[in-house]
Amino acid sequence: MSLLDKIQKPIESEMKSFVPYFKESMKSKVPLLSIITNYILRGKGKQMRPMFVFLSAKLCGEITKSTYNAAVMIEMLHTATLIHDDVVDNSDERRGFFSVKALWRSKIAVLVGDYMLGKGMLLAVENEEYSLLKIISNAVREMSEGELLQIEKARRLDIDESIYFEIIRKKTAVLIASCTEIGAKSVNASNEQVEKMRLFGEYVGIAFQIRDDIFDYQKTNVIGKPTGNDIQEKKMTLPIIYAINNAPLSEKRQVLRAINNYKKDSKTVENIIKFVVEKGGIDYAQKVMLAYHAKAMDILATFADSQAKTSLVELLNYTVSRKK
């Protein structure tokens, strides 16, 4: 049994029921949409977001139909953002599959993403899940703001730590926070519990993104060397922000110039990675990631022991220890 299978154990039946429920919710009478949505379903990954929804719901009460609606709405939002991200990033691959953008081009990909957002919101309205719709709508707004903020700052390379945390909170953490908040809300948890679960999800999401940012500077099992993708895309993440802030002015200017003038030169990427490691950027990012892990763990400690709580602890630990 894999770790994720073990984590899913308290919600095993709910996760099995979720898959056909999600598939049914995506249905369309337009043949092209049916073809594309079937293709999307074939490439579905670990489905960690529905797991967060169901585990958070079970931590705070008994799972209801509203919880299933919440999980579907979250997964539709997540799917829509992935499709739109591939258009924004001009990416032709997603989890080892061709992206929707690669197979059907950008125009259709944008419309499919819009369809997913619309279906999720319609599901909420049809079931009068207005409190859940408010959580989803807020997430859409914040994620869009985060993406635009990152694009704006990447042009000038003037991101400090406060801006970095604002970007990752909006781009990544708000979605996981929505999962845990909406899960608690779907079982009529108290306002205090709902806010606790929102904060828990936010801390998990920040730790998750910092772990992703660290990967860019570490060797991978696949190619045996760091990818440096963030450097190539001029994304200023926590390891390099810390390294630059702790370097002499002349060295700082040199590194920023190298990033700004990057022209697909692997030697440049190697030099920047070496600079980040030597200046303690990786160690610092790991320390911050573990601090957010501890804050999330402190929130879980306020809830009574249960199988759902144990699984959330394991899911939190997996977030900061995963290898990919």
C-alpha positions in Angstrom: 0.0 0.0 0.0 1.4 3.4 -1.0 1.6 6.3 1.4 -1.2 8.1 -0.4 -3.4 5.0 -0.3 -2.8 4.8 3.4 -3.7 8.5 3.8 -6.9 8.0 1.9 -8.0 5.1 4.1 -10.5 7.1 6.2 -12.2 8.5 3.1 -11.6 5.5 0.8 -15.3 5.0 0.0 -15.9 8.8 -0.5 -13.0 9.0 -3.0 -14.3 6.1 -5.0 -17.8 7.7 -5.1 -16.3 11.1 -6.0 -14.8 9.9 -9.4 -18.1 9.1 -11.1 -19.7 12.1 -9.4 -17.0 14.4 -10.9 -17.3 12.7 -14.3 -21.1 13.2 -14.3 -20.7 16.8 -13.4 -18.4 17.5 -16.3 -20.8 16.1 -18.9 -21.7 18.2 -22.0 -23.9 17.7 -25.1 -21.2 19.2 -27.2 -19.2 16.3 -28.7 -15.8 18.2 -28.7 -16.2 19.0 -25.1 -17.0 15.4 -24.3 -13.9 14.3 -26.1 -11.7 16.8 -24.2 -13.2 16.2 -20.8 -12.7 12.4 -21.2 -9.1 13.1 -22.2 -8.7 15.2 -19.0 -10.1 12.5 -16.8 -7.6 10.0 -18.2 -4.7 12.2 -17.0 -6.0 13.0 -13.5 -3.2 12.8 -10.9 -3.2 12.1 -7.2 -6.4 14.1 -6.6 -4.9 15.6 -3.5 -7.4 18.5 -3.5 -10.5 16.3 -3.1 -8.6 14.4 -0.4 -8.1 17.7 1.5 -11.8 18.5 1.2 -13.0 15.1 2.4 -10.5 14.8 5.2 -11.2 18.3 6.5 -14.9 17.6 6.4 -14.5 14.3 8.3 -12.3 16.0 10.8 -15.1 18.5 11.6 -18.2 16.3 11.2 -20.1 13.8 9.0 -19.6 14.0 5.2 -22.7 15.2 3.4 -23.9 15.7 -0.2 -22.6 19.3 0.2 -19.1 17.8 0.7 -19.3 16.0 -2.6 -20.4 19.2 -4.3 -17.6 21.1 -2.6 -15.0 18.5 -3.8 -16.3 18.7 -7.4 -16.3 22.5 -7.4 -12.7 22.5 -6.1 -11.5 19.9 -8.7 -13.2 21.8 -11.5 -11.5 25.0 -10.4 -8.2 23.2 -10.1 -8.6 21.7 -13.6 -9.6 25.0 -15.1 -6.5 26.7 -13.6 -4.2 24.0 -14.9 -5.6 24.3 -18.5 -5.3 28.1 -18.3 -1.8 27.9 -16.9 -0.7 25.8 -19.8 -1.9 28.5 -22.2 -0.2 31.3 -20.1 3.1 29.3 -19.9 2.9 28.0 -23.5 3.3 24.5 -22.1 2.7 21.4 -24.3 2.9 18.8 -21.5 1.0 18.1 -18.3 1.8 15.1 -16.0 3.4 13.2 -18.9 0.4 13.8 -21.2 0.0 16.4 -24.0 -1.8 19.4 -22.6 -5.2 20.5 -23.9 -3.5 23.5 -25.3 -1.0 21.3 -27.3 -3.7 19.1 -28.7 -6.5 21.6 -29.4 -4.7 24.9 -29.4 -4.9 27.9 -27.1 -8.4 29.2 -28.1 -10.1 25.9 -27.3 -8.1 25.4 -24.1 -9.2 28.8 -22.8 -12.8 28.0 -23.6 -12.6 24.6 -21.9 -11.1 26.2 -18.8 -14.0 28.7 -18.8 -16.5 25.8 -19.2 -15.0 24.1 -16.1 -15.3 27.3 -14.0 -18.9 27.8 -15.3 -19.9 24.3 -14.5 -18.5 24.5 -11.0 -20.3 27.7 -10.2 -23.6 26.4 -11.8 -23.3 23.3 -9.6 -23.2 25.6 -6.5 -26.2 27.7 -7.7 -28.3 24.6 -8.6 -27.8 23.2 -5.1 -28.1 26.5 -3.4 -24.5 26.2 -2.0 -24.0 29.9 -1.8 -21.5 29.9 1.1 -19.4 27.3 -0.8 -19.7 29.5 -4.0 -18.3 32.5 -2.1 -15.2 30.5 -1.1 -14.7 29.3 -4.7 -15.2 32.8 -6.2 -12.8 34.3 -3.7 -10.2 31.7 -4.7 -10.7 32.5 -8.4 -10.1 36.2 -7.8 -7.0 35.7 -5.6 -5.4 33.1 -8.0 -5.9 35.5 -10.9 -4.3 38.4 -8.9 -1.4 36.2 -7.9 -0.7 35.1 -11.5 -0.8 38.7 -12.7 1.4 40.0 -9.9 4.0 37.4 -10.7 4.0 38.3 -14.4 4.3 42.0 -13.5 7.2 41.4 -11.0 9.1 39.0 -13.3 9.5 41.8 -15.8 11.4 43.9 -13.3 13.0 41.2 -11.1 12.2 43.3 -8.0 10.6 40.7 -5.9 11.4 40.7 -2.2 10.3 38.2 0.4 7.0 40.0 1.2 6.0 40.0 -2.5 7.1 36.4 -2.9 4.8 35.3 0.0 1.9 37.3 -1.4 2.4 35.7 -4.8 2.5 32.1 -3.5 -0.3 32.7 -1.0 -2.5 33.8 -3.9 -1.3 31.5 -6.6 -0.9 28.2 -4.7 -1.9 28.4 -1.0 -5.4 29.9 -1.5 -6.5 26.8 -3.5 -5.5 24.4 -0.7 -6.9 26.8 1.9 -10.2 26.7 -0.1 -10.1 22.9 0.0 -9.8 22.7 3.8 -12.2 25.7 4.4 -14.9 24.4 2.1 -14.6 20.9 3.5 -15.2 22.2 7.0 -18.0 24.5 5.8 -19.8 21.7 4.0 -20.4 19.9 7.3 -21.6 23.0 9.1 -18.6 23.3 11.3 -18.4 26.4 13.6 -17.0 29.6 12.2 -13.9 29.1 14.5 -13.3 25.6 13.0 -13.8 26.8 9.5 -11.3 29.6 10.0 -8.8 27.2 11.6 -9.1 24.9 8.6 -8.6 27.8 6.2 -5.4 28.8 7.9 -4.3 25.2 8.1 -4.7 24.9 4.3 -2.9 28.2 3.7 0.1 27.1 5.7 0.2 23.7 3.9 0.0 25.5 0.6 2.9 27.8 1.4 5.0 24.9 2.6 4.0 23.0 -0.6 5.1 25.8 -2.9 8.4 26.4 -1.1 9.1 22.6 -1.5 8.5 23.0 -5.2 10.8 26.0 -5.4 13.6 24.0 -3.6 13.3 21.2 -6.2 14.5 23.6 -8.9 17.9 23.8 -7.2 18.3 20.2 -6.3 19.3 17.0 -8.2 16.4 15.0 -9.5 16.1 11.2 -9.9 15.1 11.7 -13.6 18.0 13.7 -14.9 20.5 13.7 -12.0 20.9 17.5 -11.9 18.8 20.5 -11.0 16.3 21.7 -13.6 16.7 25.4 -13.2 13.3 26.0 -14.8 12.4 28.9 -12.5 15.7 30.6 -13.4 15.0 30.1 -17.1 11.5 31.6 -16.6 12.9 34.5 -14.5 10.8 33.4 -11.5 12.3 34.9 -8.3 11.6 32.2 -5.6 12.6 32.1 -2.0 16.1 30.4 -2.4 17.3 33.0 -4.9 15.7 36.0 -3.1 17.5 35.1 0.1 20.8 34.5 -1.7 20.7 37.8 -3.6 19.8 39.7 -0.3 22.8 38.2 1.4 25.3 38.9 -1.4 27.6 41.9 -2.0 26.0 44.6 -4.2 28.3 43.8 -7.1 27.5 40.1 -7.0 23.8 40.8 -6.7 23.9 43.0 -9.8 25.9 40.3 -11.7 23.3 37.6 -10.9 20.3 39.8 -11.7 21.9 40.7 -15.0 22.6 37.0 -15.8 18.9 36.1 -15.1 17.6 39.1 -17.1 19.8 38.3 -20.1 19.4 34.5 -20.0 19.6 33.0 -23.5 19.2 29.3 -23.0 22.8 28.9 -21.7 23.1 25.9 -19.3 26.4 27.3 -17.9 24.5 30.4 -16.7 21.9 28.3 -14.9 24.6 26.1 -13.3 26.4 29.3 -12.0 23.3 30.7 -10.5 22.4 27.5 -8.8 25.9 27.3 -7.4 25.5 30.9 -6.2 22.2 30.1 -4.5 23.6 27.0 -2.7 26.7 28.8 -1.5 24.8 31.8 -0.1 22.5 29.4 1.9 19.4 29.9 -0.1 18.3 26.3 0.0 19.0 25.9 3.7 17.0 29.1 4.4 14.0 28.0 2.3 13.9 24.6 4.0 13.9 26.3 7.4 11.0 28.6 6.4 9.1 25.6 4.9 9.5 23.6 8.2 8.3 26.7 10.1 5.0 26.7 8.1 4.8 22.9 8.6 5.0 23.5 12.4 2.3 26.2 12.3 0.0 23.8 10.4 0.7 21.1 12.9 -0.2 23.4 15.8 -3.6 24.0 14.3 -4.3 20.2 13.9 -3.3 19.7 17.5 -6.4 21.7 18.6 -8.7 19.0 17.1 -9.6 15.7 18.8 -7.7 12.6 17.6 -9.3 10.7 14.8 -8.4 8.8 11.7 -9.0 11.9 9.6 -6.6 13.9 11.8 -3.9 11.2 11.5 -4.3 11.3 7.7 -4.1 15.1 7.6 -0.9 14.9 9.6 0.5 12.4 7.2 -0.6 14.5 4.2 1.1 17.5 5.8 4.3 15.5 6.3 4.1 14.2 2.7 3.9 17.8 1.5 7.3 18.8 2.8 9.1 15.4 2.3 7.9 14.5 -1.2 10.6 13.9 -3.8 8.7 15.3 -6.8 
